[in-house]
Amino acid sequence: MSVNVSEILGAPYESKIDAQVDKSPSEVVVTNTGEMFYIVEREVYDNQLAVLGYEIVVAEGE
């Protein structure tokens, strides 16, 4: 079963700061390129995005 990453990620942000401002305290901001940033739930990152090379750049509560 393949994962449709674009459905998981939602709207991209060009600025990490903008994504950080928009996220809720329970969400994280991730990127795989350092150029586009996405807000996701931590469990989505842990279960689907970590293995695809995404990294957390803003953790929960930040």
C-alpha positions in Angstrom: 0.0 0.0 0.0 1.6 3.3 -1.0 1.2 6.5 0.9 -0.2 9.6 -0.8 2.1 12.1 1.0 0.4 15.2 -0.4 -2.9 14.2 1.3 -1.0 13.8 4.6 0.9 17.0 4.4 -1.7 19.5 3.4 -0.8 23.1 2.5 2.8 24.0 2.4 4.5 26.9 4.1 7.5 28.7 2.6 8.5 30.0 6.1 9.2 27.8 9.1 8.1 30.8 11.3 4.7 31.1 9.6 4.1 27.3 10.0 5.2 27.6 13.7 2.7 30.4 14.3 -0.2 28.5 12.7 0.3 25.1 14.3 -1.5 24.0 17.5 0.6 23.0 20.6 0.0 19.3 19.8 1.3 19.6 16.2 4.8 19.6 14.8 6.3 21.3 11.7 8.2 19.0 9.3 10.3 19.3 6.2 12.2 17.1 3.9 14.0 19.8 1.9 14.4 22.7 4.2 12.5 24.8 1.7 8.8 23.9 2.3 7.3 23.2 5.8 4.2 21.3 6.8 2.1 21.1 9.9 1.1 17.6 11.0 0.1 15.7 14.1 3.0 14.0 15.9 1.6 10.5 15.4 1.4 11.1 11.6 5.0 12.0 11.6 6.0 9.0 13.7 3.9 6.5 11.8 4.3 7.7 8.2 6.6 10.6 7.5 9.8 9.7 9.5 10.5 6.7 7.3 10.1 9.0 4.2 13.0 11.2 5.3 11.0 14.1 6.9 12.4 15.7 10.0 10.8 17.8 12.7 11.9 21.4 12.7 9.4 22.7 15.3 8.4 20.3 18.1 5.1 20.2 20.1 4.7 23.1 22.4 7.2 25.4 20.5 
